[in-house]
Amino acid sequence: MVQTYEKDLNIKLRKKLNTLQAMLPEFTEEFFRGISDTRQIKTRVAYAFDLRIFFHYLYSANKKFSERKDQTDFKLSDLELIDATDIEMYSEYLEMHSLPSHKNNECMITYTNSARGKMRKLSTLRAFFKYYYKKERIKNNPTVIVDLPKLHDKPIIRLEPNEVVDLLDTIENGDKLTNTQKRYHNKNALRDLAIISLLVGTGIRISECVGLNISDFDFENASFSITRKGGNQTILYLPQEVIDILQRYLKEIRLNITAIDELSSDAMFLSLQKKRMTVSSIEKMLKKYAQTAVPLKNISPHKLRSTYGTNLYRETGDIYLVADVLGHKDVNTTKKHYAAIEEDRRRSAAKVTKLRKD
């Protein structure tokens, strides 16, 4: 039986979670077991990373626990000793701290956290304490009385229509690339054009893109199947321009390549090593072209997703359609991203309203 990309990814994440749990106090196993049905494996891995930082802080920087041997030397009863002041001190500690590498315990790595990074780690701590408090394993939950960092809305960066054209032209023609980049461009141009056209033409996530197989596409019905966050399968539809590019890529490039392993045998997009492309490889590829085509904007795959959502909303004015196509579970997430466009629409209403004829 062919191992699917999603199953293989889950296996790798479960192994990573097991490695991280071995670096945590034994009682935390109950927490991860208890949330296994309500949190995706990626979320649990992120929780494990965050809790590793928290227990490292307790034994290395909190005087209450100075006698602890390491970050695993804690019991559930120790949570009762933690108060709001400890949580606030931990929040300050997160601004800059050192932590042993999870691959080499003797190698210390220095980390810094923005307000958004601190927010995520403190939210993990809230979920952790809430679990034991709800199960009546601890009597107090100090995390609920500590304010989370205030986040400022980041400007939504997206490409204007002419910038999309410039980006696609740069990928196709290789203009302004260095001589070294042009050598690789000659081999990858059509593949790269197919990937970026698919991202900006459908709004799918980069994680959804790397998991795509040739068998996921039905060009006769202009559709393709993707695995959303959470594992749900969804059918989306392709613009004709994207279909043309994908079919040309398949005919001229992909179907003439034999993948190096079984996991990549049906992959839609392959690297030069004949393996399924990864998230990081697509991010680097896009950055190379974007720095040339739109140097004043920091364009990532998620910005292409925002670009697609913006164009769809401008064309339809239907925020629920945009939320559905982008796979947002909560339409308020969509509204937050496209509030600026909503403002433009309200402003245009004022421009077309006339009280007197000219």
The 8 nearest C-alpha neighbors of each residue, nearest first, counted from 0:
[[1, 2, 3, 261, 262, 6, 264, 4],
 [2, 0, 3, 261, 262, 264, 4, 265],
 [1, 3, 262, 0, 7, 4, 6, 261],
 [4, 2, 6, 5, 1, 7, 262, 8],
 [3, 5, 7, 6, 210, 8, 262, 2],
 [6, 4, 8, 7, 3, 9, 210, 226],
 [7, 5, 9, 3, 8, 4, 10, 2],
 [6, 8, 10, 4, 9, 5, 3, 11],
 [7, 9, 5, 11, 6, 10, 4, 12],
 [10, 8, 12, 6, 11, 7, 13, 5],
 [9, 11, 7, 13, 8, 12, 6, 14],
 [12, 10, 8, 14, 9, 13, 15, 7],
 [13, 11, 15, 9, 14, 10, 16, 8],
 [12, 14, 16, 10, 15, 11, 9, 17],
 [13, 15, 17, 11, 12, 16, 18, 10],
 [14, 16, 12, 18, 13, 17, 19, 11],
 [15, 17, 13, 19, 44, 14, 18, 20],
 [18, 16, 20, 14, 15, 19, 13, 21],
 [19, 17, 15, 21, 16, 20, 14, 22],
 [18, 20, 16, 22, 21, 17, 47, 15],
 [21, 19, 17, 23, 22, 18, 16, 47],
 [20, 22, 19, 18, 23, 17, 24, 25],
 [23, 21, 20, 19, 71, 51, 24, 18],
 [22, 24, 71, 20, 21, 51, 25, 70],
 [25, 23, 71, 73, 26, 27, 72, 70],
 [24, 26, 27, 28, 23, 71, 74, 21],
 [25, 27, 28, 24, 29, 75, 74, 30],
 [28, 26, 30, 29, 25, 24, 31, 23],
 [29, 27, 31, 26, 30, 25, 32, 20],
 [28, 30, 32, 27, 31, 33, 26, 25],
 [31, 29, 33, 27, 28, 32, 34, 130],
 [32, 30, 28, 34, 33, 29, 35, 27],
 [31, 33, 29, 35, 30, 34, 28, 36],
 [32, 34, 30, 31, 35, 29, 36, 130],
 [35, 33, 37, 31, 36, 32, 38, 30],
 [34, 36, 32, 37, 38, 33, 31, 39],
 [37, 35, 34, 38, 33, 39, 32, 40],
 [36, 38, 34, 35, 39, 33, 40, 43],
 [39, 37, 35, 34, 36, 42, 43, 40],
 [38, 40, 42, 41, 43, 229, 37, 35],
 [39, 41, 43, 42, 44, 38, 12, 13],
 [42, 40, 44, 39, 43, 45, 12, 38],
 [43, 41, 45, 39, 40, 44, 38, 46],
 [42, 44, 46, 40, 45, 41, 47, 39],
 [45, 43, 47, 41, 16, 46, 42, 40],
 [44, 46, 42, 48, 43, 47, 41, 49],
 [47, 45, 43, 49, 44, 48, 123, 50],
 [46, 48, 44, 50, 45, 49, 51, 19],
 [49, 47, 45, 51, 46, 50, 44, 52],
 [48, 50, 46, 52, 51, 47, 120, 45],
 [51, 49, 53, 47, 52, 48, 46, 54],
 [50, 52, 48, 49, 54, 53, 47, 55],
 [51, 53, 55, 49, 50, 54, 56, 48],
 [54, 52, 50, 56, 55, 51, 57, 49],
 [55, 53, 57, 70, 56, 51, 52, 50],
 [54, 56, 70, 52, 53, 57, 58, 59],
 [55, 57, 53, 60, 59, 54, 58, 52],
 [58, 56, 61, 54, 55, 59, 60, 64],
 [57, 59, 64, 55, 56, 67, 65, 70],
 [60, 58, 56, 57, 55, 61, 65, 69],
 [59, 61, 56, 57, 58, 62, 65, 55],
 [62, 60, 57, 63, 64, 58, 59, 56],
 [63, 61, 65, 64, 60, 58, 57, 59],
 [64, 62, 61, 65, 57, 66, 80, 58],
 [63, 65, 58, 62, 66, 67, 61, 57],
 [64, 66, 62, 67, 58, 63, 61, 59],
 [67, 65, 64, 68, 58, 63, 62, 69],
 [66, 68, 65, 64, 69, 58, 72, 73],
 [69, 67, 72, 66, 70, 58, 71, 65],
 [68, 70, 71, 72, 67, 58, 55, 59],
 [69, 71, 55, 54, 72, 58, 23, 24],
 [70, 72, 24, 23, 69, 73, 22, 25],
 [73, 71, 69, 70, 67, 68, 24, 74],
 [74, 72, 24, 71, 77, 75, 70, 67],
 [75, 73, 76, 77, 26, 24, 72, 78],
 [74, 76, 77, 78, 26, 73, 79, 137],
 [75, 77, 74, 78, 79, 137, 80, 73],
 [78, 76, 79, 75, 80, 74, 73, 81],
 [77, 79, 80, 76, 81, 75, 137, 74],
 [78, 80, 77, 81, 76, 137, 139, 138],
 [81, 79, 78, 77, 82, 76, 63, 85],
 [80, 82, 78, 79, 85, 83, 77, 141],
 [83, 81, 141, 85, 84, 80, 86, 79],
 [82, 84, 141, 86, 85, 145, 87, 142],
 [85, 83, 87, 86, 82, 88, 81, 145],
 [84, 86, 88, 83, 82, 87, 81, 89],
 [85, 87, 89, 83, 84, 88, 90, 82],
 [86, 88, 90, 84, 89, 85, 83, 91],
 [89, 87, 85, 91, 90, 86, 84, 92],
 [88, 90, 92, 86, 87, 91, 85, 93],
 [89, 91, 87, 93, 88, 92, 86, 117],
 [90, 92, 88, 89, 93, 94, 87, 95],
 [93, 91, 89, 90, 94, 95, 88, 96],
 [94, 92, 90, 95, 91, 96, 112, 89],
 [93, 95, 112, 111, 92, 91, 96, 113],
 [96, 94, 111, 93, 110, 92, 112, 109],
 [95, 97, 110, 109, 93, 92, 111, 98],
 [98, 96, 109, 108, 110, 107, 99, 95],
 [97, 99, 108, 107, 100, 109, 96, 52],
 [100, 98, 107, 104, 106, 108, 105, 101],
 [99, 101, 103, 102, 104, 106, 107, 108],
 [100, 102, 103, 104, 99, 19, 18, 22],
 [103, 101, 100, 104, 99, 106, 105, 18],
 [104, 102, 100, 105, 106, 101, 99, 107],
 [103, 105, 99, 100, 106, 101, 102, 107],
 [106, 104, 103, 99, 107, 100, 102, 101],
 [105, 107, 99, 104, 100, 103, 108, 98],
 [108, 106, 99, 98, 100, 97, 105, 109],
 [109, 107, 97, 98, 99, 100, 110, 106],
 [110, 108, 97, 96, 98, 107, 111, 95],
 [111, 109, 96, 95, 97, 108, 112, 98],
 [112, 110, 95, 94, 96, 93, 113, 109],
 [113, 111, 116, 94, 117, 93, 114, 95],
 [112, 114, 116, 115, 117, 111, 94, 118],
 [115, 113, 117, 116, 148, 118, 150, 112],
 [114, 116, 118, 113, 117, 119, 150, 112],
 [117, 115, 112, 113, 119, 118, 114, 120],
 [118, 116, 114, 120, 119, 115, 112, 121],
 [117, 119, 115, 121, 116, 120, 148, 114],
 [120, 118, 122, 116, 117, 121, 123, 115],
 [119, 121, 123, 117, 122, 118, 49, 124],
 [120, 122, 124, 118, 123, 119, 117, 125],
 [121, 123, 125, 119, 124, 120, 118, 126],
 [124, 122, 120, 126, 121, 125, 46, 127],
 [123, 125, 121, 127, 122, 126, 128, 120],
 [124, 126, 122, 128, 127, 123, 142, 129],
 [125, 127, 129, 123, 124, 128, 130, 122],
 [128, 126, 124, 125, 130, 129, 123, 131],
 [129, 127, 125, 130, 131, 126, 140, 132],
 [130, 128, 132, 126, 127, 131, 125, 133],
 [129, 131, 133, 128, 127, 132, 126, 134],
 [132, 130, 134, 136, 128, 133, 129, 137],
 [133, 131, 135, 129, 137, 134, 130, 136],
 [132, 134, 135, 130, 131, 129, 136, 137],
 [133, 135, 131, 132, 136, 130, 137, 129],
 [136, 134, 132, 133, 137, 131, 138, 130],
 [135, 137, 131, 134, 132, 138, 133, 75],
 [138, 136, 132, 135, 139, 131, 79, 78],
 [137, 139, 132, 135, 136, 140, 79, 131],
 [140, 138, 137, 141, 132, 79, 128, 82],
 [139, 141, 142, 128, 143, 132, 129, 138],
 [142, 140, 83, 82, 143, 144, 139, 145],
 [141, 143, 145, 125, 144, 140, 83, 86],
 [144, 142, 141, 145, 140, 125, 146, 83],
 [145, 143, 142, 141, 146, 83, 140, 147],
 [146, 144, 142, 143, 83, 147, 87, 141],
 [147, 145, 144, 148, 143, 142, 149, 87],
 [146, 148, 118, 149, 145, 121, 122, 117],
 [149, 147, 114, 118, 150, 146, 117, 115],
 [148, 150, 147, 151, 114, 118, 115, 146],
 [151, 149, 148, 114, 152, 115, 118, 153],
 [150, 152, 153, 149, 114, 115, 154, 148],
 [153, 151, 154, 150, 155, 335, 149, 336],
 [152, 154, 151, 155, 150, 156, 336, 115],
 [153, 155, 156, 152, 336, 151, 157, 339],
 [154, 156, 153, 157, 336, 305, 302, 337],
 [157, 155, 154, 302, 158, 296, 305, 298],
 [156, 158, 306, 302, 305, 155, 159, 303],
 [159, 157, 306, 162, 163, 160, 156, 303],
 [158, 160, 162, 161, 163, 157, 306, 164],
 [161, 159, 163, 162, 158, 164, 310, 306],
 [160, 162, 164, 163, 159, 165, 158, 166],
 [163, 161, 165, 159, 164, 160, 158, 166],
 [162, 164, 166, 160, 161, 165, 158, 167],
 [163, 165, 161, 167, 162, 166, 168, 160],
 [166, 164, 162, 168, 163, 167, 292, 169],
 [165, 167, 163, 169, 292, 168, 164, 162],
 [166, 168, 170, 164, 169, 165, 171, 163],
 [169, 167, 171, 165, 170, 166, 172, 164],
 [170, 168, 173, 166, 172, 167, 171, 174],
 [171, 169, 167, 168, 173, 172, 192, 188],
 [170, 172, 168, 169, 188, 173, 167, 192],
 [173, 171, 169, 174, 170, 168, 188, 167],
 [174, 172, 169, 170, 176, 171, 175, 181],
 [173, 175, 172, 169, 176, 170, 168, 291],
 [176, 174, 173, 177, 291, 169, 292, 181],
 [177, 175, 174, 173, 180, 181, 178, 291],
 [176, 178, 180, 179, 181, 175, 182, 174],
 [179, 177, 181, 180, 182, 176, 175, 183],
 [178, 180, 182, 177, 181, 183, 176, 184],
 [181, 179, 177, 183, 182, 178, 176, 184],
 [180, 182, 184, 178, 183, 179, 176, 177],
 [183, 181, 179, 184, 180, 185, 178, 186],
 [184, 182, 186, 181, 180, 185, 187, 179],
 [185, 183, 181, 187, 188, 186, 182, 180],
 [184, 186, 183, 182, 187, 188, 181, 173],
 [185, 187, 184, 183, 188, 182, 189, 190],
 [188, 186, 184, 190, 189, 185, 191, 183],
 [189, 187, 184, 191, 190, 185, 171, 192],
 [188, 190, 192, 191, 187, 248, 193, 171],
 [191, 189, 193, 187, 192, 188, 248, 194],
 [192, 190, 194, 188, 193, 189, 187, 195],
 [191, 193, 189, 195, 190, 194, 196, 170],
 [194, 192, 190, 196, 191, 245, 195, 244],
 [195, 193, 191, 197, 192, 196, 198, 190],
 [194, 196, 198, 197, 192, 193, 199, 191],
 [195, 197, 193, 199, 194, 198, 200, 192],
 [196, 198, 200, 194, 195, 199, 201, 193],
 [199, 197, 195, 202, 196, 200, 201, 203],
 [198, 200, 303, 196, 307, 202, 197, 201],
 [199, 201, 197, 198, 196, 202, 307, 241],
 [200, 202, 203, 198, 199, 197, 307, 237],
 [203, 201, 304, 307, 198, 199, 200, 325],
 [202, 204, 201, 198, 207, 304, 205, 325],
 [205, 203, 207, 206, 208, 202, 301, 304],
 [204, 206, 208, 207, 300, 209, 278, 203],
 [207, 205, 204, 208, 209, 278, 210, 203],
 [208, 206, 204, 205, 210, 209, 226, 225],
 [207, 209, 205, 210, 206, 211, 204, 203],
 [210, 208, 206, 211, 207, 277, 276, 205],
 [209, 211, 207, 208, 4, 212, 206, 5],
 [212, 210, 208, 209, 267, 266, 215, 207],
 [213, 211, 266, 267, 265, 215, 214, 210],
 [212, 214, 267, 215, 265, 216, 266, 211],
 [213, 215, 212, 216, 265, 217, 211, 267],
 [214, 216, 224, 212, 223, 213, 211, 217],
 [217, 215, 223, 214, 213, 218, 222, 224],
 [218, 216, 222, 219, 220, 223, 221, 215],
 [217, 219, 221, 220, 216, 222, 242, 223],
 [220, 218, 217, 221, 222, 216, 242, 223],
 [219, 221, 218, 222, 217, 236, 223, 237],
 [222, 220, 218, 237, 219, 236, 217, 223],
 [223, 221, 236, 217, 220, 235, 237, 218],
 [222, 224, 216, 215, 235, 234, 217, 236],
 [225, 223, 234, 215, 233, 235, 232, 216],
 [226, 224, 233, 232, 227, 207, 234, 211],
 [225, 227, 232, 230, 231, 207, 233, 228],
 [228, 226, 231, 230, 229, 232, 225, 207],
 [229, 227, 230, 226, 231, 207, 326, 206],
 [228, 230, 231, 227, 39, 226, 38, 232],
 [229, 231, 227, 228, 226, 232, 5, 39],
 [232, 230, 227, 226, 229, 233, 228, 225],
 [231, 233, 226, 225, 227, 230, 224, 234],
 [234, 232, 225, 224, 226, 235, 231, 227],
 [233, 235, 224, 223, 225, 222, 236, 232],
 [236, 234, 223, 222, 224, 233, 237, 324],
 [237, 235, 222, 221, 223, 238, 234, 201],
 [236, 238, 221, 222, 239, 242, 241, 201],
 [239, 237, 241, 240, 242, 200, 236, 221],
 [240, 238, 242, 241, 243, 237, 221, 244],
 [241, 239, 243, 242, 238, 244, 237, 196],
 [240, 242, 244, 239, 238, 243, 196, 245],
 [243, 241, 239, 245, 240, 244, 246, 237],
 [244, 242, 240, 246, 241, 245, 247, 239],
 [243, 245, 247, 241, 242, 246, 193, 248],
 [246, 244, 248, 242, 247, 193, 243, 241],
 [247, 245, 249, 243, 248, 244, 242, 250],
 [246, 248, 244, 250, 245, 249, 251, 243],
 [249, 247, 245, 251, 246, 252, 250, 189],
 [250, 248, 253, 246, 247, 254, 252, 251],
 [249, 251, 247, 248, 252, 254, 246, 253],
 [250, 252, 248, 249, 247, 253, 255, 254],
 [253, 251, 248, 249, 255, 254, 250, 256],
 [252, 254, 249, 255, 256, 248, 251, 250],
 [255, 253, 249, 256, 252, 250, 251, 257],
 [254, 256, 253, 252, 257, 251, 250, 249],
 [257, 255, 253, 254, 258, 252, 273, 269],
 [256, 258, 259, 255, 264, 273, 254, 253],
 [259, 257, 273, 264, 260, 263, 274, 256],
 [258, 260, 273, 274, 257, 263, 261, 264],
 [261, 259, 263, 262, 258, 264, 274, 273],
 [260, 262, 264, 263, 1, 259, 258, 2],
 [263, 261, 260, 264, 2, 4, 3, 1],
 [262, 264, 266, 275, 261, 260, 274, 265],
 [263, 265, 261, 258, 262, 266, 260, 257],
 [264, 266, 212, 263, 213, 267, 214, 262],
 [267, 265, 212, 263, 268, 264, 275, 213],
 [266, 268, 212, 213, 211, 265, 269, 253],
 [267, 269, 266, 276, 275, 270, 190, 209],
 [270, 268, 275, 276, 274, 273, 266, 271],
 [269, 271, 273, 272, 276, 274, 275, 268],
 [270, 272, 273, 269, 274, 187, 186, 276],
 [271, 273, 270, 274, 269, 259, 258, 275],
 [274, 272, 258, 270, 271, 269, 259, 275],
 [275, 273, 269, 270, 272, 263, 259, 258],
 [276, 274, 269, 263, 266, 268, 270, 277],
 [277, 275, 269, 270, 268, 209, 274, 280],
 [278, 276, 280, 279, 209, 275, 281, 206],
 [277, 279, 281, 280, 282, 205, 206, 209],
 [280, 278, 282, 277, 281, 283, 276, 284],
 [279, 281, 283, 277, 282, 278, 284, 276],
 [282, 280, 284, 278, 283, 279, 285, 277],
 [281, 283, 279, 285, 280, 284, 286, 278],
 [284, 282, 286, 280, 281, 285, 279, 287],
 [283, 285, 281, 287, 282, 286, 280, 288],
 [286, 284, 282, 288, 287, 283, 289, 281],
 [285, 287, 289, 283, 284, 288, 290, 282],
 [288, 286, 284, 285, 290, 289, 283, 291],
 [287, 289, 285, 291, 286, 290, 292, 170],
 [290, 288, 292, 286, 291, 293, 287, 285],
 [291, 289, 294, 288, 287, 293, 292, 286],
 [290, 292, 289, 288, 294, 293, 175, 287],
 [291, 293, 289, 166, 165, 290, 294, 288],
 [294, 292, 289, 295, 290, 296, 291, 162],
 [295, 293, 290, 296, 291, 292, 289, 297],
 [296, 294, 293, 297, 290, 292, 298, 289],
 [297, 295, 294, 298, 293, 156, 290, 289],
 [298, 296, 299, 295, 294, 289, 290, 156],
 [297, 299, 296, 302, 289, 286, 300, 303],
 [298, 300, 302, 301, 282, 297, 303, 286],
 [301, 299, 303, 302, 205, 282, 304, 298],
 [300, 302, 304, 303, 299, 305, 204, 205],
 [303, 301, 305, 299, 304, 300, 157, 298],
 [304, 302, 306, 199, 300, 301, 305, 307],
 [303, 305, 202, 301, 307, 302, 306, 199],
 [306, 304, 302, 308, 303, 307, 157, 309],
 [305, 307, 303, 157, 309, 304, 308, 158],
 [306, 308, 304, 310, 202, 309, 305, 199],
 [309, 307, 305, 311, 306, 310, 312, 321],
 [310, 308, 306, 312, 307, 311, 305, 313],
 [309, 311, 313, 307, 312, 308, 314, 306],
 [312, 310, 308, 314, 309, 313, 315, 307],
 [311, 313, 316, 315, 309, 314, 310, 317],
 [314, 312, 310, 311, 316, 315, 309, 340],
 [313, 315, 311, 312, 316, 310, 317, 309],
 [316, 314, 317, 312, 313, 311, 318, 320],
 [315, 317, 312, 313, 314, 318, 311, 341],
 [318, 316, 315, 320, 319, 312, 321, 311],
 [317, 319, 321, 320, 322, 316, 312, 334],
 [320, 318, 322, 321, 317, 323, 330, 333],
 [319, 321, 323, 317, 322, 318, 324, 312],
 [320, 322, 318, 324, 319, 323, 325, 308],
 [323, 321, 327, 319, 325, 320, 324, 330],
 [322, 324, 320, 326, 321, 325, 319, 327],
 [323, 325, 321, 326, 322, 320, 235, 202],
 [326, 324, 322, 323, 327, 321, 202, 203],
 [325, 327, 323, 324, 322, 328, 227, 321],
 [328, 326, 322, 329, 325, 323, 330, 332],
 [327, 329, 326, 330, 322, 323, 332, 331],
 [330, 328, 331, 327, 332, 333, 322, 326],
 [329, 331, 333, 332, 322, 334, 327, 319],
 [332, 330, 334, 333, 329, 335, 336, 327],
 [333, 331, 330, 335, 334, 329, 336, 327],
 [332, 334, 330, 331, 336, 335, 322, 337],
 [333, 335, 331, 337, 336, 332, 338, 330],
 [336, 334, 332, 333, 338, 337, 331, 339],
 [337, 335, 333, 334, 338, 332, 155, 339],
 [336, 338, 334, 340, 339, 335, 333, 341],
 [337, 339, 341, 340, 335, 334, 336, 342],
 [340, 338, 342, 341, 337, 343, 336, 335],
 [339, 341, 343, 342, 337, 338, 344, 313],
 [340, 342, 338, 344, 339, 343, 345, 337],
 [341, 343, 339, 345, 340, 344, 346, 338],
 [344, 342, 340, 346, 341, 345, 347, 339],
 [343, 345, 341, 347, 346, 342, 340, 348],
 [346, 344, 348, 342, 347, 343, 341, 349],
 [345, 347, 343, 349, 348, 344, 342, 350],
 [346, 348, 350, 344, 349, 345, 343, 351],
 [349, 347, 345, 346, 350, 351, 344, 352],
 [350, 348, 352, 346, 347, 351, 345, 353],
 [349, 351, 347, 348, 352, 346, 353, 345],
 [350, 352, 348, 349, 353, 347, 346, 354],
 [351, 353, 349, 350, 348, 354, 347, 355],
 [354, 352, 355, 351, 356, 350, 349, 357],
 [353, 355, 352, 356, 357, 351, 349, 350],
 [356, 354, 353, 357, 352, 351, 350, 349],
 [355, 357, 353, 354, 352, 351, 350, 349],
 [356, 355, 353, 354, 352, 351, 350, 349]]
